[in-house]
Amino acid sequence: MVTQVGHSVPLQPEDVQMDVVDTRCGYTANCKPAFLQKFANVKSYLVIVSLCSIMQGFVVNGINNVNISSYERRYLLSSKSAGFVASCYDVSAGLTVLFVGYFGGIGHQPRYLGSGVASIALGSFVMTLAHFSAPPYEPGYESVICDIAGANSSSCSAGGGDANLKNYYYLLLLGQVFHGFGGTCLYSLGVTYLDQSVSAKMAPLYIGLMAGASVFGPAMGFIFGGFLLEIYVDYPRKPPPGLTSSDPSWVGAWWLGFLINALISLVLALFMFLFPKELPGTAEIRAAKISEAHDNGTEAAVNTPGFGMTYKDMPRAVLYLLRNAPLMLITATIAVELALAAGFSTFLPKYISNQFNQSPSFSAILTGLLAVPGAALGQMAGGWVCKKLQLKVSGVLKLTAICSGIVLVLSPIFFARCEDPNIAGLLANYPGESSNSKGLDAACNKGCGCSKDIFDPVCAAGIEYFSPCYAGCSENLVTLSNNVKVYQNCSCPAATPAGVPLHNGSVDVTVGICHVNCPLLYPAFVPVTLGIFFFTFFIGVPLTVATLRVVPEKQRAFALGLQWTFLRFLGSIPGPIITGAMIDNSCSLWEEDCGVRGSCWIYNNAQMSLRLFLLTVILKVISIVFNLIGLVVYKPPPEKCADMQDTPLANNSDARLNEQESSFHEGVRTANSAEKLNSEVESLRIQMAHTPENSIGVQ
C-alpha cells in the first residue's frame, strides 16, 4: 500500500517497477558518476539522437544512393539489382521493427538504441569488405580502336572471370541488413523516447528538430560522396593512364564513406548507452498528457495494468492497431509517399547525370545541395507549423493533403531535360547509312572487332559514337596543338558535313560526348526540385505526430513499429525496385561482358522522363485519396477529454481531481530525490485512473 494525498491505493507489480526507475546516466548501477548527471535531460538526448540519425542518413540515404552507379559499373549490376541494395535495408527493417517496437517500448530504450547504432557501424564495415576482398578494378580502357586484324576481337578468355564480380553483391546486401536493424531502433524507439520526455505542446518541435537534423545526413552523404567519387576506386593505387573521372568506365572510391561512418557510429553508440531508461520528470509529463487517440473502444483495454508486458499480449496489441482505421490510412499515405521518395532519392543522381549530361560526382553534389535547404527546412517547418497552429489530427491530415497536391502540380518538371544526343546506331543513323539501320555495327566499322563492354564516347560534327572503334578510328589517341585530344583516321564520320577537320582523307573525332543544348537545369529544374524536396519532407513530421496521437500512449512505440513494417514492405522496399525497373526499361544499350549483361550504357532520356512523371502522378493521387479518407473516418475522443485542461470545473468529481492534483504538486515541491518524485507521480496517476468519475482522459 502507498499513501498519496490522503488515500491508500493498491499498486500493481508493474507499477512498483516503474516507481523505482533509475533516471541517472551511466553504464551500470555502479558506474554513474556525478558529472554525467548534468546530461540526463532531453536536450542532451536530442543532440545525441540527432547525430545518430545524421550518420544513419549519411550512409543509408546518402553514400549508398550516390554509389548506385558505382555498384553497377564495378559489379556488373542492372539498375534493378542496384536498387535492391537500397531496398534490402528496408527488408531487414520490416522483419525486425515489429519486435523492436513491441519489446523495446517496455524495455530500456537507450540500450536498444545503442545496439542499433552499433549495428549501423557493423553494417558499414561489412559493405567495405566488398571492396577489400574483390580483385583490382580492370576497366579495359586500352582496347578502344579499330583493329582489322582482329587482335581485340575476343577478350573473353582474359576477362570472363569478371562475371564472378556479382558475388560481391551479397556483401552489400548483408551490410544493408545490419543497417536496417539499426534504423529500426533509431526511428521507432528514438522518436517515442523523445516524445515521452517532453510535453504534448513541445513534442512536434522536438521531433521536427530531430527530423530536420536527420536530413543533413543524406545531404552530407551526397556532397561528401560526390567528392569521394573523384578518387579512384583502388586508392592509393593510381588509375590506368588516360582514365579520368569524366570517363564512363571510371569508378570512384565508393567504400571510403562507409569506412568513415563505421568509426563515427561506433563512438555515438557508446554515448547512447549512457542514457537512463527514463529521463528525470518523464513520469510527471506522462501524467499530464491528454489523449487524442482514435475512439474505437480499445483504449481502455490497452491501458489495463499489465497489458503488453509479455509476448502473449502481442496478437491482441496488433489487432487493436489494425482496427484503428485512421492509423492504417495514415500508414498507407506514408507508404505511398515513401515509395516515391525512396525511388527518387536512390536514382536522382543517376537521373541528373543522364538527363543533363553531368558527371556522376557533380550530380551527387547537386543532389545534396538541393536536399540540404529543401528537406531540412521542410522537416523543421512542418514541426514548427504543427506547434504554432496547435494542430489536432484533423488539421494535420488537411495540411498534408494540401502539400501533396502542391508536389503533384510541380511534377511536370521531369520533362525538363537536355536534348537527346545523336548517338550513331541508336538515336541517329551512321553517316551514309539507310534510315532503317539500327545497332552499333555498320559498314564503316565492319571487321573492327568492336566490343560493347568499353564505353568511350567520341564526337564528330554533332554525332556521337559509342567508342573510337565504332567510329572506325584506326589510330591511337593524339593531342593537337590546342590541347584537344582526338582520334585520327576515323572512317565512319567521313560523310559528315563540311567543316570537320580531315587527316589523310578521313575524319578526326574528339574525345568525349557531344555537347548538346541544355538550358533548363538551373533556371527550371533546380528551383522546382528544391520546392518538391521542401513540400515532400514538410509532411514528414506532421504525419509522425498524427501517428503518435491516434493511438493510446502505451501503444505508441509498438504502433510506430507496426507502421514501419507496412512502410518497408509497401513503400521503401518496392520503391527503388520499381523506379530502377522503369529506368532499366528506358535503356537503349546494355553493357555486355562475355555474354553477361551488366549495367546500362545509354538511356533514352525522353522515355525516362515520361515514365518517372507518370509514376509520380499515380502515386501522388493515391496518397491524397488515402489522406482524405483518413480525415473522414477519424473520430476524436469526447470533447471533455480534449478540453479538460481549459474548461472550468463543473462538478464535484472534477473539483476533487483538482484538489488531488494541487496536493500532489505541493508534495512534489517538497520531494528531495528523483526516485521519490517518480513514485508520487505514478501513485497519483494510478489513483485517478481507478476513480470511476475520472476514468477517461487521464493517463
Secondary structure as UniProt FT lines:
FT   STRAND          2..4
FT   TURN            5..6
FT   STRAND          7..9
FT   HELIX           13..19
FT   TURN            29..30
FT   HELIX           34..39
FT   HELIX           42..57
FT   HELIX           58..63
FT   HELIX           64..66
FT   HELIX           68..75
FT   HELIX           79..106
FT   HELIX           109..132
FT   TURN            141..142
FT   TURN            148..149
FT   TURN            151..152
FT   HELIX           156..159
FT   HELIX           160..168
FT   HELIX           169..196
FT   TURN            200..202
FT   HELIX           203..228
FT   TURN            229..230
FT   TURN            233..236
FT   TURN            241..242
FT   TURN            245..246
FT   TURN            248..249
FT   HELIX           255..272
FT   TURN            273..274
FT   TURN            280..281
FT   HELIX           282..288
FT   HELIX           299..302
FT   TURN            305..308
FT   HELIX           311..313
FT   HELIX           314..322
FT   HELIX           325..355
FT   TURN            356..357
FT   HELIX           360..389
FT   HELIX           393..410
FT   HELIX           411..415
FT   STRAND          422..424
FT   TURN            425..427
FT   TURN            431..432
FT   TURN            435..436
FT   HELIX           443..445
FT   TURN            446..447
FT   TURN            452..453
FT   STRAND          458..460
FT   TURN            461..462
FT   STRAND          463..465
FT   TURN            468..472
FT   STRAND          477..479
FT   TURN            481..482
FT   STRAND          485..490
FT   HELIX           492..495
FT   TURN            498..499
FT   STRAND          502..503
FT   TURN            504..505
FT   STRAND          506..511
FT   HELIX           521..525
FT   HELIX           526..538
FT   HELIX           540..549
FT   HELIX           553..555
FT   HELIX           556..567
FT   HELIX           568..572
FT   HELIX           574..585
FT   STRAND          587..593
FT   TURN            594..595
FT   STRAND          596..603
FT   HELIX           605..633
FT   HELIX           639..643
FT   TURN            644..646
FT   HELIX           652..669
FT   HELIX           674..689
FT   HELIX           692..694
//
